[in-house]
Amino acid sequence: MLKDLLATRANPDVPSALSGLFTQDADPSAISFAAGSPNESLFPVAAVQRAFNTAIAKQGAHLFQYQNPQGNPALRAKLAARIGKWGQVTTTAEHVVLTVGGQQAIELVAKALLNPGDEVAVEVPTYVGALAALDLYQPTYYGVGLQSDGIDLDVLETTLKRHPGIKLLYTVPDFHNPTGITMSVAKREQLVALANRYDFIILEDSPYRDLGYEQTPLPAIKSFDTEGRVVFVSSLSKILMPALRTGWLVADDTLLAAIMKVRLASDLEATGVTHAAIDAYLTTNDLDAHVDVLKDHYRVQCAAMVAALGKYFPDEATFTTPAGGFFDWVTLPKDIDTGALLREQISPTAHVSYVPGTNFYPNRDVHNSLRLCFSGLTPTVIDAGIHRLGDQVKAAVHEAKPVV
Ligand SMILES: Cc1ncc(COP(=O)(O)O)c(C=O)c1O
């Protein structure tokens, strides 16, 4: 059989953690809280169009030549300065690698580090795309729960003591996908101390760090790194446009060399024309001013979401109150399977969608939570959708609970 010739990691009978997440609801009256996309009405299309023209006019044919495997040096210098200013990370363009979205950066780190069976710690729940990338390298996962100020360090330390072979921790410290939680500064520092003590690498994935509604970004975990153990990853997808497919990572020498080795084999280099255009955009536009506009929108949308959850969801449900980003996380009583509820009840009758929480657990073994994304919807639509959803959730909770 042809299938027998495939690598275990690519077996299509075991779907990617990401499969099914990008399907559009065919029903135009449906309200989707599922897709985690930025709001496209906020994309600076005209300015980016001008930037492409500027870059092409300036360099002509040479722009379309093979370029630098680490990516456009001028753009790398700007990103190094940006993470210096907003994340207190001291680095240089030489330690920045431009990637095809943050997603490729995660995959490159997994490829550079993991042999089959290697032990990896992840927050639970965690970003599905990271699970899709890590899954390819067949790790053994250990899930560590989240508290309101980020990963539970006591549980992490107990896990590290039991499994001293853990070599990688993947974390989303800022406005976490899927929960919206942010890791405190104290925990960031303690996490690096644990990495030094127990000898593991931290993959810090932070695409939402600029999108704090009321606050400037916190120091990155990487800013506390004393031994070159932290790989910092971010992206322009959420603050500019995802189709630019521009992410970036910061790594110190040993990890950088390993990452560049696997990067060369993967794609030689990322999209040089786009990077030159982004560099031109950043030269003539104020990205921070653009980010302020985004924050004003997402702040209002998040407030509408939190208010609607308070109004329409039953007391048995708990939900997060994010201080930035795109997501809210709802936990229902244990006996409710939010996947079955969506399929059988909510999607066909209430025409509302969300991502069932199961997708965000490496072993797909927790079923009573859901992720809501508010970034693409107006406050009025958020209110209407959560009203419809809340009625269904109330019915399910009360049905599941025996009447006494
Ligand atoms: C936590 C997290 N990391 C990485 C990504 C990857 O985004 P991109 O590849 O567009 O940069 C996403 C996208 O949703 C995300 O939420």
The ligand as an SDF file (V2000), in Angstrom:
LIG
                    3D

 16 16  0  0  0  0  0  0  0  0999 V2000
    0.3410   31.6180   19.6260 C   0  0  0  0  0  0  0  0  0  0  0  0
    0.5450   31.6570   18.1550 C   0  0  0  0  0  0  0  0  0  0  0  0
    1.7690   31.4060   17.6770 N   0  0  0  0  0  0  0  0  0  0  0  0
    2.0230   31.4400   16.3620 C   0  0  0  0  0  0  0  0  0  0  0  0
    1.0290   31.7290   15.4570 C   0  0  0  0  0  0  0  0  0  0  0  0
    1.4050   31.6860   14.0070 C   0  0  0  0  0  0  0  0  0  0  0  0
    1.0770   32.7970   13.3090 O   0  0  0  0  0  0  0  0  0  0  0  0
    1.8730   33.2420   12.0150 P   0  0  0  0  0  0  0  0  0  0  0  0
    2.4980   32.0210   11.4300 O   0  0  0  0  0  0  0  0  0  0  0  0
    0.8300   33.8230   11.1240 O   0  0  0  0  0  0  0  0  0  0  0  0
    2.8790   34.2240   12.4710 O   0  0  0  0  0  0  0  0  0  0  0  0
   -0.2760   31.9840   15.9020 C   0  0  0  0  0  0  0  0  0  0  0  0
   -1.3750   32.2390   14.9560 C   0  0  0  0  0  0  0  0  0  0  0  0
   -2.5320   32.2050   15.2750 O   0  0  0  0  0  0  0  0  0  0  0  0
   -0.5160   31.9670   17.2940 C   0  0  0  0  0  0  0  0  0  0  0  0
   -1.7130   32.2230   17.8140 O   0  0  0  0  0  0  0  0  0  0  0  0
  1  2  1  0
  2  3  1  0
  2 15  2  0
  3  4  2  0
  4  5  1  0
  5  6  1  0
  5 12  2  0
  6  7  1  0
  7  8  1  0
  8  9  2  0
  8 10  1  0
  8 11  1  0
 12 13  1  0
 12 15  1  0
 13 14  2  0
 15 16  1  0
M  END
$$$$
